[in-house]
């Protein structure tokens, strides 16, 4: 159970109190929510999209998909999902597929689904497939910083 160095540094920078929640190794955010016994709508997952030659992080509840059509309509320009090799380069201290939804910590513009901002606490990947970080609603809002809040996801 560990926290990626970038995540730890970002939490420390904002003096965010948090708890680590261990869980069995999982391969998807919905499996993670089930294994960790946390509500899927309180587990934030990060989806990285390429937009006009740059990467952008979209943060949604684990039981939602990013609605790429709505995102394209909102942003315009060329839009597509990032590849695994692109993700490895953006998040070198994280296991592939265990991306913390802290775009600012990794220098990425971030959009956050407004549903997450209404939850009493939020969980997110610590950077591996066996640990979640749990923070309060206020702490999560602080960590999102200047992320734009939108409704661009569809429930699975």
MARDOKE-851081 format. One line per field, with one value per residue: x, y, z of N, C-alpha, C in turn; residue in three letters. Coordinates in steps of 0.1 Angstrom, whole numbers, plus 5000, padded with zeros to 4 digits. Example, Ala and Ser with C-alpha at 12.3 -4.5 7.8 and 13.67 -1.06 7.14 Angstrom:
2
nu: c(5132/5128)
nv: c(4943/4978)
nw: c(5078/5071)
cau: c(5123/5137)
cav: c(4955/4989)
caw: c(5078/5071)
cu: c(5132/5129)
cv: c(4967/5000)
cw: c(5078/5079)
r: c(ALA/SER)
END
This chain:
156
nu: c(5008/5008/5015/5017/5046/5042/5015/5016/5032/5016/4993/5006/5014/4990/4983/4965/4944/4941/4930/4943/4930/4932/4929/4921/4940/4930/4915/4899/4880/4854/4855/4874/4859/4840/4857/4869/4848/4834/4811/4804/4798/4813/4839/4864/4874/4900/4901/4919/4922/4931/4933/4933/4961/4971/4971/4943/4926/4898/4876/4855/4828/4833/4813/4805/4807/4828/4812/4820/4810/4795/4816/4833/4816/4814/4841/4851/4873/4899/4895/4902/4908/4936/4965/4978/5007/5010/4999/5016/5038/5029/5023/5046/5052/5032/5013/5003/4970/4962/4955/4958/4932/4942/4948/4961/4984/4999/5003/4982/4955/4922/4890/4861/4835/4805/4790/4807/4816/4796/4795/4799/4824/4853/4869/4900/4924/4956/4978/4986/4973/4961/4955/4936/4930/4913/4894/4879/4849/4854/4882/4887/4876/4894/4917/4910/4912/4914/4899/4875/4841/4818/4790/4795/4792/4780/4758/4768)
nv: c(4988/5020/5055/5074/5094/5120/5125/5123/5145/5166/5164/5170/5196/5210/5206/5184/5164/5128/5094/5062/5036/5003/4977/4946/4937/4952/4957/4976/5006/5003/4977/4982/4999/4981/4961/4976/4983/5008/5034/5036/5061/5077/5073/5087/5087/5091/5102/5104/5126/5134/5166/5187/5184/5184/5171/5164/5162/5144/5142/5119/5101/5067/5050/5061/5070/5090/5112/5114/5127/5149/5162/5168/5185/5206/5214/5215/5211/5186/5154/5127/5095/5091/5071/5040/5042/5069/5076/5064/5080/5105/5099/5089/5079/5062/5032/5018/5026/5032/5059/5088/5113/5139/5163/5189/5184/5170/5187/5190/5204/5203/5189/5185/5163/5175/5160/5147/5167/5171/5151/5136/5126/5117/5092/5081/5068/5060/5057/5031/4998/4989/5006/5032/5067/5085/5114/5143/5161/5189/5189/5175/5193/5214/5202/5199/5225/5249/5235/5231/5227/5204/5188/5160/5133/5100/5077/5044)
nw: c(5000/4989/4983/4955/4948/4937/4943/4971/4976/4966/4983/5007/5002/5002/5027/5033/5051/5052/5046/5040/5021/5019/4994/4977/4948/4918/4885/4873/4877/4887/4897/4917/4935/4944/4956/4976/4990/4987/4978/4944/4933/4948/4943/4926/4893/4869/4836/4807/4780/4747/4734/4708/4705/4731/4764/4786/4817/4827/4853/4868/4885/4894/4885/4861/4827/4806/4785/4755/4732/4742/4755/4733/4719/4738/4740/4714/4685/4678/4694/4716/4733/4755/4749/4764/4765/4764/4788/4806/4803/4813/4839/4856/4881/4888/4886/4855/4846/4871/4879/4896/4903/4901/4884/4884/4900/4883/4862/4844/4827/4841/4842/4861/4871/4883/4901/4918/4935/4953/4971/5004/5011/4992/4973/4958/4934/4947/4932/4927/4923/4945/4966/4979/4983/5008/5012/5026/5015/5014/5013/4989/4971/4974/4964/4938/4929/4905/4887/4861/4867/4854/4838/4822/4819/4816/4834/4841)
cau: c(5000/5017/5010/5027/5054/5036/5003/5020/5037/5004/4986/5014/5014/4978/4981/4952/4943/4936/4932/4946/4921/4937/4919/4927/4944/4919/4919/4890/4875/4842/4860/4880/4849/4834/4867/4872/4835/4831/4801/4810/4797/4822/4852/4867/4884/4906/4901/4928/4919/4939/4925/4941/4976/4975/4963/4933/4921/4884/4874/4841/4826/4837/4802/4801/4816/4829/4804/4829/4803/4793/4829/4837/4807/4818/4855/4855/4886/4901/4894/4903/4913/4950/4969/4986/5020/5009/4996/5028/5047/5023/5022/5057/5053/5020/5011/4994/4956/4959/4958/4951/4925/4948/4955/4970/4996/5007/5004/4972/4942/4913/4875/4856/4821/4800/4784/4817/4817/4785/4797/4805/4838/4857/4881/4907/4936/4968/4989/4988/4961/4958/4953/4928/4931/4900/4895/4866/4844/4862/4896/4886/4873/4907/4926/4905/4917/4907/4893/4862/4830/4808/4782/4798/4793/4767/4759/4770)
cav: c(5000/5032/5067/5079/5106/5133/5126/5126/5159/5175/5163/5177/5210/5216/5201/5177/5151/5117/5081/5052/5024/4991/4968/4936/4942/4953/4962/4986/5015/4997/4966/4988/5004/4969/4955/4985/4985/5022/5036/5039/5075/5085/5069/5095/5082/5101/5098/5114/5128/5143/5176/5196/5182/5185/5162/5170/5152/5145/5134/5114/5090/5054/5043/5069/5071/5104/5113/5121/5136/5162/5169/5174/5197/5217/5219/5217/5206/5171/5148/5112/5090/5089/5057/5036/5047/5084/5077/5061/5092/5115/5095/5080/5073/5055/5020/5020/5023/5036/5073/5097/5123/5152/5169/5200/5178/5165/5197/5189/5210/5193/5191/5176/5162/5182/5151/5144/5178/5171/5139/5139/5122/5112/5083/5081/5060/5065/5055/5017/4991/4983/5016/5044/5079/5090/5128/5150/5169/5201/5186/5172/5206/5221/5195/5202/5238/5257/5226/5235/5217/5202/5175/5155/5119/5092/5066/5031)
caw: c(5000/4989/4977/4945/4953/4932/4950/4985/4976/4964/4995/5017/4998/5006/5041/5033/5059/5043/5050/5030/5021/5011/4988/4968/4934/4909/4872/4868/4888/4893/4906/4929/4944/4950/4964/4987/4997/4987/4968/4931/4930/4956/4938/4915/4883/4859/4822/4800/4766/4739/4728/4700/4707/4745/4773/4795/4826/4831/4866/4869/4894/4888/4878/4850/4815/4800/4773/4746/4723/4749/4757/4720/4717/4747/4738/4700/4681/4678/4707/4716/4745/4755/4749/4776/4765/4767/4802/4813/4803/4821/4853/4857/4894/4890/4878/4844/4849/4885/4877/4906/4896/4906/4872/4888/4905/4872/4852/4834/4828/4846/4843/4871/4871/4895/4910/4928/4944/4962/4979/5017/5010/4979/4973/4945/4933/4953/4922/4925/4921/4958/4976/4977/4992/5012/5017/5028/5004/5013/5008/4975/4964/4975/4955/4924/4926/4895/4877/4857/4871/4843/4837/4809/4821/4816/4843/4834)
cu: c(5009/5010/5021/5033/5047/5023/5006/5024/5026/4996/4993/5013/5002/4974/4967/4953/4936/4938/4935/4937/4927/4926/4927/4930/4932/4923/4910/4885/4863/4846/4867/4870/4843/4844/4870/4860/4832/4820/4808/4809/4806/4837/4855/4877/4888/4906/4909/4924/4929/4930/4934/4956/4980/4966/4954/4928/4906/4882/4859/4840/4829/4826/4796/4811/4816/4821/4812/4822/4800/4806/4834/4828/4811/4832/4858/4868/4887/4901/4895/4909/4928/4953/4977/5000/5020/5007/5008/5038/5042/5023/5033/5058/5040/5020/5001/4979/4952/4962/4950/4944/4929/4956/4965/4984/5005/5007/4994/4960/4932/4899/4870/4841/4815/4794/4794/4818/4806/4785/4803/4820/4841/4869/4887/4919/4948/4980/4992/4974/4956/4955/4944/4931/4916/4902/4880/4862/4852/4876/4896/4884/4886/4916/4922/4909/4909/4901/4879/4852/4820/4800/4784/4799/4780/4769/4760/4758)
cv: c(5012/5043/5072/5092/5119/5135/5130/5141/5169/5175/5172/5192/5217/5212/5194/5165/5140/5104/5072/5040/5013/4983/4957/4942/4941/4959/4973/4994/5009/4985/4971/4993/4992/4963/4963/4988/5000/5024/5041/5054/5084/5082/5077/5088/5092/5094/5109/5114/5137/5153/5186/5196/5183/5175/5170/5159/5155/5136/5131/5104/5077/5047/5052/5068/5086/5103/5122/5131/5149/5169/5175/5186/5209/5223/5222/5210/5191/5166/5133/5108/5089/5074/5053/5041/5062/5085/5074/5073/5103/5112/5085/5073/5065/5042/5023/5016/5027/5051/5081/5109/5137/5158/5180/5195/5173/5174/5196/5197/5200/5198/5181/5175/5167/5172/5148/5155/5179/5159/5143/5136/5116/5103/5084/5072/5067/5064/5040/5011/4984/4993/5028/5055/5083/5104/5133/5157/5182/5199/5183/5184/5214/5215/5197/5216/5245/5248/5231/5224/5216/5189/5169/5140/5112/5080/5053/5022)
cw: c(5000/4981/4967/4950/4949/4940/4965/4986/4975/4977/5006/5014/5003/5020/5042/5042/5050/5050/5038/5032/5013/5005/4980/4954/4925/4895/4866/4880/4895/4902/4918/4939/4951/4960/4977/4995/4998/4976/4955/4927/4938/4952/4925/4906/4873/4845/4814/4785/4760/4732/4722/4704/4721/4753/4783/4804/4828/4842/4867/4880/4887/4881/4867/4839/4811/4787/4763/4736/4729/4751/4744/4717/4725/4743/4723/4697/4681/4692/4707/4729/4744/4755/4762/4776/4768/4782/4810/4814/4811/4836/4856/4871/4898/4882/4867/4848/4864/4886/4888/4899/4900/4894/4875/4893/4894/4860/4841/4837/4832/4846/4853/4870/4884/4905/4921/4939/4954/4972/4993/5018/4996/4981/4959/4946/4939/4943/4920/4924/4934/4969/4971/4987/4995/5017/5019/5016/5003/5008/4994/4966/4963/4965/4940/4919/4916/4884/4874/4861/4859/4846/4824/4810/4820/4826/4835/4837)
r: c(UNK/UNK/UNK/UNK/UNK/UNK/UNK/UNK/UNK/UNK/UNK/UNK/UNK/UNK/UNK/UNK/UNK/UNK/UNK/UNK/UNK/UNK/UNK/UNK/UNK/UNK/UNK/UNK/UNK/UNK/UNK/UNK/UNK/UNK/UNK/UNK/UNK/UNK/UNK/UNK/UNK/UNK/UNK/UNK/UNK/UNK/UNK/UNK/UNK/UNK/UNK/UNK/UNK/UNK/UNK/UNK/UNK/UNK/UNK/UNK/UNK/UNK/UNK/UNK/UNK/UNK/UNK/UNK/UNK/UNK/UNK/UNK/UNK/UNK/UNK/UNK/UNK/UNK/UNK/UNK/UNK/UNK/UNK/UNK/UNK/UNK/UNK/UNK/UNK/UNK/UNK/UNK/UNK/UNK/UNK/UNK/UNK/UNK/UNK/UNK/UNK/UNK/UNK/UNK/UNK/UNK/UNK/UNK/UNK/UNK/UNK/UNK/UNK/UNK/UNK/UNK/UNK/UNK/UNK/UNK/UNK/UNK/UNK/UNK/UNK/UNK/UNK/UNK/UNK/UNK/UNK/UNK/UNK/UNK/UNK/UNK/UNK/UNK/UNK/UNK/UNK/UNK/UNK/UNK/UNK/UNK/UNK/UNK/UNK/UNK/UNK/UNK/UNK/UNK/UNK/UNK)
END
